[in-house]
Amino acid sequence: MKTRTSNASYVADHVQKIPRSGIRDFFEIVQSMSDVISLGIGEPDFVTPWHIREAAIYSLERGRTGYTSNLGTPALRRAIAGFVGKRYGVEYDWKSEVLVSVGVSEALDIALRAIINPGDEILYHEPCYVSYSPSVVLAHGCPVAIPTRQEDGFVLRAEDLERAITPRTRGLMLNFPTNPTGAVLPRAEQEKIARLCIKHDLVVLTDEIYADLSYVGELPSIVSLPGMRERTIFLNGFSKAYAMTGFRIGYACAPAVLTEAMMRVHQYAMLCASITSQDAALEALKNGEAAMIQMREEYRRRRNFLVHHFNLMGLSCHEPQGAFYLFPSIKSTGLSSREFAMRLLEEQKVAVVPGDAFGAGGEGYVRCSYATAMDQIEVAVQRMAVFVKGL
Amino acid sequence: MQEILNILEQDALASAEKISQQLKRPVEDVRRQIRQMEEDNVILAYKIIVDDEKANRNTVKAVIEVKITPEREGGFNRLAARIARFDEVKSCYLMSGGYDLLVIVEGTDLKKVATFVSEKLATIHGVLSTATHFMLKTYKEQGTLYAQEQVEERLPISP
């Protein structure tokens, strides 16, 4: 029998290859300090609206504590199909084309596992959410990053996409509005990208978790373009719009064959999402719009306030059109993103996330979340102004 | 205008500068609009909400259901305005249903409130009856919870 030299050898090669999240070590330093104002938080600062929490409590009171169908409760799936149909004009059969997942993260994971054969290339735009590249690797695919740029407002350009397509390309992941840049994808660019996806027969995973947090009106989705529904896995969830991160409810809408494939992974890995959370999510979809709009208006005001102050500081910053992140350039300071974030933390006790945590293209930027109360944001910009002036 | 009101309703101390930065509008515009709303009595007052118990103030509050006789021409308005003018009356509303006016009265002790009701309010010509309910505890006032919700410990950094 083969003897192993250390415990590390028990860990699979492809898992060993995944780097630790760039946020992780930074998180530990922040946690060890006191009086830090954090602009590094990727979740709403609002507590879930009371009527949604109350619905969860009521669900428990009624004794709804069992498993649900693998795909999710019929009531929630019906409501999701209704919402997506009304918002985007794309109709899904709730019985066979909607799957409720444990957050969008799980939906993304099972979608990738459902479509990737080992070695398939999956394209994604960068800077991007931290999980995209590792999730592809875990599904035995090859992640291929396509850079986006500040001068384009961090929008994915179709010509950059075209250059990245190879015969091995299986799919494209989109996330607009984007974490960490707040970029949205204009319709004209969506059309060009859709044409390429059809031409090269790509599967599209569109993660639209921030779609409701748009400051430029209702955003169209690439899924509603001709020829896209049959090749698209539409992903959304409740965490950001309804401040429900801890409930962990996301969903995927996709043609029946793809939904069935995802369900096969989901049924063995997760079985189903929590019934309490599903009941809460149903309440959010039915009656949550007013509270959601109120939160969005608050985010909009904070965004305006932050953009104003960053420009005063001389940190150039495009105005994000969605999500709750600002992604200012710190290149003018001559520091790397990590140095900037580290020194800002040590000298002024303000935490921001170094841009390189979101991929190589994020170097030279930091992510500042405005999912933090206005009075905290005010103090944070004062401290940052002192810091930048002293550089 | 609505946007400015939304901000001031949440934080009456918000400066014109801060509001202008949140709304991307020139600060002079914001200042002028606030002044205009004050002059037009759109904004009636800026007040604070106090937890009397923590401030060690003994206040007694009562809700009083008042039935009154409507008058020719004036309806309920003249009598309602007359009642509302008393300093003890903190709020006064015309209601549908079983009674006409809902009056909220405040005083430093029970006796003062009771005296006000029996000697001032009930004796006004046109007041038919009163039913007084004393408030025992306040949980929420003008949209503000007295027991502030515990802000849960959010992770200081999350993706």
Boltz contact constraints between the chains, C-beta under 6 A:
constraints:
  - contact:
      token1: [A, 23]
      token2: [B, 157]
      max_distance: 6.0
  - contact:
      token1: [A, 23]
      token2: [B, 159]
      max_distance: 6.0
  - contact:
      token1: [A, 27]
      token2: [B, 157]
      max_distance: 6.0
  - contact:
      token1: [A, 30]
      token2: [B, 156]
      max_distance: 6.0
  - contact:
      token1: [A, 30]
      token2: [B, 157]
      max_distance: 6.0
  - contact:
      token1: [A, 31]
      token2: [B, 156]
      max_distance: 6.0
  - contact:
      token1: [A, 38]
      token2: [B, 156]
      max_distance: 6.0
  - contact:
      token1: [A, 40]
      token2: [B, 157]
      max_distance: 6.0
  - contact:
      token1: [A, 41]
      token2: [B, 154]
      max_distance: 6.0
  - contact:
      token1: [A, 41]
      token2: [B, 158]
      max_distance: 6.0
  - contact:
      token1: [A, 42]
      token2: [B, 158]
      max_distance: 6.0
  - contact:
      token1: [A, 42]
      token2: [B, 159]
      max_distance: 6.0
  - contact:
      token1: [A, 43]
      token2: [B, 158]
      max_distance: 6.0
  - contact:
      token1: [A, 130]
      token2: [B, 159]
      max_distance: 6.0
  - contact:
      token1: [A, 301]
      token2: [B, 22]
      max_distance: 6.0
  - contact:
      token1: [A, 304]
      token2: [B, 22]
      max_distance: 6.0
  - contact:
      token1: [A, 304]
      token2: [B, 24]
      max_distance: 6.0
  - contact:
      token1: [A, 305]
      token2: [B, 21]
      max_distance: 6.0
  - contact:
      token1: [A, 305]
      token2: [B, 22]
      max_distance: 6.0
  - contact:
      token1: [A, 308]
      token2: [B, 21]
      max_distance: 6.0
